[in-house]
Amino acid sequence: MLRELVLAGFIMSVGICIAGMGTYLYQLLTREQAMLRYDGKTVLQMVGNVAMSFFCGPYIMLQMGWQQERGGTLSLSMALVSAFVAFGWAFITGLVVLGGYFTVFG
């Protein structure tokens, strides 16, 4: 049982690492804020934005949970919901990345 929990934690940590690295790389290369979106001027740009939103989404969700409300306070419910969604999403992202890695280099 403990082995499965550690494996799930490892998969989530890989997903969060990929999301954080991808977010900062995207912001460095495009010089614009990374956000969840699916629009684009061309079809290729639209597909790129969807892929960026999928792989960088967990980190963006964590950032959205820490945004301050009016008066400079944090909403505890917003932070918890965004963390729950982000770590679930990071598990899926980690599965995709690790599955691809083990498929290629397995």
C-alpha positions in Angstrom: 0.0 0.0 0.0 2.8 2.4 0.9 4.5 1.7 -2.4 1.5 2.7 -4.4 1.2 6.0 -2.4 4.9 6.8 -3.0 4.5 6.0 -6.7 1.4 8.4 -6.9 3.4 11.1 -5.1 6.3 10.6 -7.5 4.0 10.9 -10.5 2.4 14.1 -9.1 5.8 15.6 -8.4 7.0 14.9 -12.0 3.8 16.5 -13.3 4.3 19.6 -11.1 8.0 19.9 -12.1 7.0 19.6 -15.8 4.3 22.2 -15.3 6.6 24.7 -13.6 9.4 24.2 -16.0 7.0 24.6 -19.0 5.4 27.7 -17.6 8.6 29.5 -17.0 10.0 28.4 -20.4 6.8 29.5 -22.1 7.0 32.9 -20.4 10.7 33.3 -21.3 10.2 32.5 -24.9 7.0 34.3 -25.7 7.4 37.2 -23.2 3.8 37.0 -22.1 2.0 35.7 -19.1 1.1 32.0 -19.2 -2.6 31.4 -18.8 -5.2 28.7 -19.5 -6.5 29.4 -23.0 -7.4 27.8 -26.3 -7.4 30.7 -28.7 -4.9 31.6 -31.4 -4.5 33.5 -34.6 -3.8 30.3 -36.6 -4.6 26.7 -36.1 -1.0 25.9 -35.2 -1.0 28.6 -32.6 -4.3 27.4 -31.2 -2.9 23.8 -30.9 0.2 25.2 -29.2 -1.9 27.1 -26.7 -4.0 24.0 -25.9 -0.8 21.9 -25.4 0.7 24.7 -23.2 -2.5 24.8 -21.2 -2.5 21.0 -20.7 1.2 20.7 -19.6 1.4 24.0 -17.7 -2.1 23.9 -16.3 -1.2 22.5 -12.8 1.3 25.2 -12.1 -1.1 27.9 -13.4 -3.9 26.5 -11.2 -1.7 26.7 -8.1 -0.8 30.4 -9.0 -4.5 31.2 -9.4 -5.3 29.8 -6.0 -2.8 32.2 -4.3 -4.3 35.3 -5.9 -5.4 37.9 -3.4 -8.9 39.1 -3.1 -10.1 42.6 -2.3 -8.5 43.8 0.8 -5.3 41.8 0.3 -6.7 38.5 1.8 -6.4 35.0 0.6 -9.5 32.8 0.1 -8.8 29.5 1.9 -11.5 27.7 -0.1 -10.1 29.0 -3.4 -6.6 27.9 -2.4 -7.8 24.4 -1.4 -9.9 23.9 -4.5 -7.1 25.0 -6.8 -4.6 22.8 -5.0 -6.9 19.8 -5.3 -7.5 20.4 -9.0 -3.8 21.2 -9.7 -2.4 18.0 -8.0 -5.0 15.9 -9.7 -4.1 17.5 -13.0 -0.4 17.1 -12.2 -1.0 13.3 -11.8 -2.4 13.1 -15.3 0.4 15.2 -16.7 2.9 13.1 -14.9 1.4 9.9 -16.2 1.6 11.2 -19.8 5.2 12.3 -19.4 6.4 9.2 -17.6 4.4 7.0 -19.9 6.0 8.6 -22.9 9.4 8.3 -21.3 9.1 4.6 -20.5 7.6 3.9 -23.9 10.6 5.5 -25.7 13.4 4.5 -23.3 11.7 1.6 -21.5 
